[in-house]
Amino acid sequence: MSDYILSIWFFTIGIHLILFLLIFSGEYVRFPYLLGLEIPLPLVHGPIMYLYILHLTCQNKDKYSGLLHFAPAITVYFILLYFFISPPENKIFVYQNGGGTYKELRKSISILNTISGIAYVSLSLLYVYKYRKEISMQYSNTEKINLSWVYYLIVGIALIWVAVILKNDILIFSLVVVFITVAAYFGITKAGILNFRNDQTDTIIQDDSSLSIEPASVKYQRSNVTEESMQEVYERLTDKMVSEKIFKDPELTLDYTAKLLNIHPNILSQTINTIENKNFYDYINRQRIEEFKRIAVLPENEKFTILSLAFESGFNSKTSFNRNFKKYMHISPREFLQNRNLPLE
């Protein structure tokens, strides 16, 4: 669905550019029936970008409610209906005289466009942030998730809005051309968007009176699980980490870990958050760091490289390992080993 929305967005931008060029070049006098169609289009780009990001990050809850975001643009088209049915010569006169009787209306629409741009850029950033937070609670490895280009997308549209506010036509056109080229490339070649489930109620839970929770609850409530129950869950989790070292699985997820413990994912997430004061991602990667520290000092591992031991500990990339190691140890892996005089590669 996100690809369909992206295609619609590119088509809309293409139409907008054509109308823009007709007006900028003065060729609009040959196509007066097209005049005015470009006015509400800025109110369309923000909602399309917002819906694209919602679908891309699987945060869309109702596929029809998104249509409400286009209400302002549709309303403006209705307001301009009288202008659309006006004779061609009247339309051309309005454009050649800076708006004529529609001058105040254009100012109001311009203000609405600015508000819409700011609002949807802010909303898009908010939902990308929520997505990053969500995946940290669900996955132990987020290296496959590349959200940088989504930020570039939002920043790109924000720069275009700045150019619109400055009313610099050349800058607007240049930024739009660059934006659609870059957005098309990254939109087609995008990778690393994980499809996390908003509703985890289908997780299989066997009877356990001490860990009871309402299955229909998606967001956990701290009052639903006692401290004793969380402590029991934590002890079982710790046992799994120590005895089976499940953190060595680079694709370990919250759902899978919860199934191993026969509990609801929300209970496990709440337990880790409460006792460790960490999300799932940070908790698992801390276990991997401790495992690396343990095996790195073993004499039989002197022949192995740092990266091979990192992979053995559960990491699946050098970047992830280095970032997490510095985060918890405040030094690089190489500095850590040098401080212990270990002759590792």
C-alpha positions in Angstrom: 0.0 0.0 0.0 2.8 2.4 0.8 4.1 1.9 -2.8 0.7 2.8 -4.2 0.5 5.9 -2.1 4.1 6.9 -3.2 3.0 6.5 -6.8 -0.1 8.6 -6.3 2.1 11.2 -4.6 4.6 11.3 -7.5 1.7 11.6 -10.0 0.2 14.5 -7.9 3.6 16.2 -7.8 3.9 15.8 -11.6 0.5 17.4 -12.2 1.5 20.2 -9.8 4.8 20.8 -11.6 3.0 21.0 -15.0 0.5 23.6 -13.7 3.4 25.5 -12.1 5.3 25.6 -15.3 2.3 26.8 -17.3 1.9 29.7 -14.9 5.6 30.5 -14.6 6.1 30.5 -18.4 2.9 32.5 -19.1 1.5 29.6 -21.2 -1.5 29.5 -19.0 -3.3 31.9 -21.3 -3.5 29.0 -23.8 -5.0 26.6 -21.1 -7.4 28.8 -19.0 -9.5 25.8 -18.1 -6.6 24.6 -16.0 -6.3 27.8 -14.0 -7.0 27.5 -10.2 -6.4 23.7 -10.1 -3.0 24.2 -8.6 -4.2 26.3 -5.7 -5.4 23.6 -3.3 -2.6 21.1 -4.3 -0.2 22.2 -1.5 -2.9 21.0 0.9 -2.6 17.5 -0.6 1.1 16.9 -0.3 1.2 16.9 3.5 -1.5 14.3 4.0 -0.1 12.1 1.3 3.3 12.1 2.9 1.8 11.5 6.3 -0.3 8.5 5.1 2.7 7.2 3.2 4.8 7.1 6.4 1.9 5.6 8.4 1.6 2.7 5.9 5.4 2.4 5.5 5.8 1.9 9.3 2.6 -0.2 9.6 0.9 2.3 12.0 -2.2 2.8 9.9 -5.2 1.6 12.0 -8.1 2.5 9.7 -7.6 2.7 6.0 -10.6 5.0 5.5 -9.9 7.6 8.2 -6.9 8.8 6.3 -9.2 10.3 3.7 -10.3 12.9 6.2 -6.9 14.5 5.9 -7.9 15.6 2.4 -10.9 17.5 3.7 -9.2 20.9 3.6 -8.1 20.5 0.0 -11.6 19.4 -1.1 -13.2 22.3 0.8 -10.9 24.8 -1.0 -11.9 23.2 -4.4 -15.6 23.7 -3.5 -14.9 27.3 -2.4 -13.2 27.9 -5.8 -16.0 26.3 -7.7 -17.4 29.6 -8.9 -13.9 30.6 -10.2 -13.6 27.3 -12.1 -16.9 27.8 -14.0 -16.1 31.4 -14.8 -15.4 32.4 -18.4 -11.8 31.9 -19.6 -11.2 35.6 -20.1 -12.3 36.3 -16.4 -9.8 33.6 -15.2 -7.0 35.1 -17.2 -7.8 38.6 -15.9 -7.7 37.4 -12.3 -4.2 35.8 -12.8 -2.9 38.8 -14.7 -4.0 41.2 -12.0 -2.6 39.4 -9.0 -5.8 37.8 -7.9 -8.3 40.6 -8.3 -11.3 39.9 -6.1 -9.8 36.6 -5.0 -6.7 38.3 -3.4 -7.9 38.0 0.2 -9.0 34.4 -0.4 -5.6 33.6 -1.8 -4.0 35.0 1.3 -6.2 32.9 3.5 -5.4 29.8 1.5 -1.7 30.6 1.7 -1.9 30.8 5.5 -3.7 27.5 5.5 -1.0 25.9 3.3 1.7 27.0 5.7 -0.2 25.6 8.7 -0.8 22.4 6.8 2.9 22.1 5.9 4.1 22.6 9.4 1.5 20.3 10.9 2.2 17.3 8.6 5.9 17.6 8.8 5.6 17.6 12.6 3.1 14.6 12.5 5.4 12.7 10.2 8.4 13.2 12.4 6.3 12.1 15.4 5.2 8.9 13.9 8.7 8.0 12.7 9.9 8.6 16.3 7.1 6.4 17.6 8.1 3.7 15.1 11.7 3.8 16.2 10.6 3.5 19.8 8.3 0.6 19.0 10.9 -1.5 17.2 13.3 -1.0 20.1 10.6 -2.7 22.3 10.1 -5.5 19.8 13.5 -6.4 18.2 17.0 -7.1 19.5 18.5 -6.2 16.1 17.4 -3.1 14.2 20.4 -2.9 11.8 18.2 -3.9 8.9 16.0 -0.9 9.5 17.2 2.1 7.6 15.0 5.1 8.5 17.5 7.8 7.5 16.0 8.2 4.1 12.5 8.7 5.6 14.0 11.6 7.6 15.5 13.0 4.4 12.0 12.7 2.8 10.5 14.8 5.6 13.4 17.3 5.6 13.1 17.6 1.8 9.4 18.5 2.0 10.1 20.8 4.9 12.6 22.7 2.8 10.1 23.0 -0.1 7.6 24.5 2.4 10.3 27.0 3.5 10.8 28.0 -0.2 7.0 28.3 -0.6 6.9 30.7 2.4 9.7 32.7 0.9 7.8 32.8 -2.4 10.9 32.0 -4.4 9.6 30.2 -7.5 13.0 29.2 -8.9 14.0 27.7 -5.5 10.7 25.9 -5.2 11.0 24.3 -8.6 14.6 23.3 -8.1 13.9 21.8 -4.7 10.9 19.9 -6.0 12.9 18.4 -8.9 15.7 17.3 -6.6 13.1 16.0 -4.0 11.2 13.8 -6.4 14.4 12.4 -7.9 15.8 11.4 -4.5 12.4 10.3 -3.2 11.8 8.1 -6.2 15.2 6.5 -5.9 15.0 5.8 -2.2 11.3 5.0 -2.4 12.0 2.2 -4.9 15.1 0.9 -3.3 14.0 1.2 0.3 14.8 -1.6 2.6 14.6 -2.4 6.3 11.1 -1.4 7.3 9.9 -4.1 9.8 6.3 -5.0 10.0 5.7 -5.1 13.8 2.3 -6.1 15.0 0.2 -3.4 16.8 -2.0 -6.1 18.2 -0.1 -8.9 19.9 -3.2 -10.6 21.3 -2.8 -13.7 19.1 0.3 -14.8 21.1 -0.4 -18.2 22.6 -0.6 -18.1 26.3 -1.1 -21.2 28.5 -2.9 -21.1 31.8 -0.8 -19.5 34.5 -2.8 -17.9 37.4 0.2 -16.0 38.7 0.8 -14.3 35.4 -2.8 -13.6 34.3 -3.5 -10.6 32.1 -6.5 -9.6 30.0 -5.7 -11.1 26.5 -7.6 -8.3 24.8 -5.3 -5.7 26.3 -2.8 -4.4 23.8 -1.1 -1.8 26.0 -0.1 -3.2 29.3 -1.3 -1.6 32.5 1.1 -1.8 35.5 -1.7 -2.6 37.8 -2.4 -5.9 35.9 0.8 -7.6 37.0 2.1 -7.8 40.5 5.7 -7.2 41.5 6.0 -10.8 42.5 4.8 -12.0 39.1 7.3 -9.7 37.3 10.1 -10.9 39.5 9.2 -14.5 38.6 9.2 -13.6 35.0 12.5 -11.9 35.3 14.1 -14.9 37.0 12.8 -17.2 34.2 14.1 -14.8 31.6 17.5 -14.6 33.3 17.6 -18.4 33.4 17.0 -18.5 29.7 19.8 -16.0 29.1 22.3 -17.9 31.3 21.5 -21.5 30.5 20.4 -21.3 26.8 22.0 -18.0 25.8 19.0 -17.2 23.6 20.5 -13.7 23.0 23.0 -15.3 20.6 20.2 -15.4 18.1 20.7 -12.2 16.1 17.1 -12.1 15.0 15.7 -12.6 18.5 12.3 -10.8 19.0 10.2 -10.0 22.0 7.4 -12.2 20.7 9.6 -15.2 20.3 11.2 -14.7 23.8 7.7 -14.4 25.3 6.6 -17.7 23.7 9.7 -19.4 25.1 8.6 -18.2 28.6 4.9 -18.9 27.9 3.8 -15.4 28.7 2.3 -12.5 26.9 4.8 -10.2 25.2 3.4 -7.2 27.0 4.1 -8.8 30.4 7.7 -9.5 29.3 8.1 -6.0 28.0 6.7 -4.5 31.2 9.0 -6.7 33.3 12.2 -5.7 31.4 11.1 -2.0 31.5 10.4 -2.1 35.2 13.3 -4.2 36.6 16.0 -3.4 34.1 14.8 0.1 33.2 15.6 -0.8 29.6 13.6 -1.7 26.4 14.0 -5.1 24.8 16.6 -4.0 22.4 18.9 -2.5 25.0 18.4 -5.5 27.4 19.4 -8.1 24.8 22.3 -6.2 23.5 23.6 -5.7 27.0 23.6 -9.5 27.3 25.5 -9.7 24.1 28.1 -7.2 25.3 28.6 -9.2 28.6 29.0 -12.4 26.5 31.6 -10.8 24.4 33.5 -9.6 27.5 33.4 -13.1 28.9 34.6 -15.0 25.8 37.2 -12.3 24.8 39.4 -13.0 27.8 39.4 -16.8 27.2 42.9 -18.0 26.1 41.5 -20.3 23.4 39.9 -17.3 21.7 43.1 -15.4 21.1 43.2 -16.6 17.5 39.8 -15.1 16.7 39.1 -11.5 15.5 37.1 -9.1 17.4 34.3 -9.2 14.8 34.1 -13.0 14.9 33.6 -12.9 18.6 31.0 -10.2 18.3 29.1 -12.4 15.8 29.5 -15.3 18.3 27.9 -13.1 21.0 24.8 -12.5 18.9 25.6 -9.3 16.9 25.1 -9.4 13.2 27.0 -6.4 12.1 30.2 -4.5 13.1 28.3 -1.2 13.3 25.7 -2.5 15.8 28.5 -4.1 17.9 30.7 -1.0 18.1 27.7 1.3 18.8 26.3 -0.8 21.6 29.7 -1.5 23.1 30.6 2.1 23.3 27.1 2.9 24.7 27.6 0.6 27.7 31.3 0.5 28.2 32.2 4.1 27.1 35.2 2.8 25.2 35.7 1.0 21.9 36.1 -2.8 21.8 39.7 -2.5 20.8 40.5 -0.2 23.7 38.8 -2.6 26.0 41.0 -5.5 24.8 44.1 -3.3 24.9 43.5 -2.4 28.5 43.6 -6.1 29.3 46.6 -6.8 27.2 44.8 -9.3 25.0 46.5 -10.0 21.7 43.3 -10.1 19.6 43.2 -9.0 16.0 
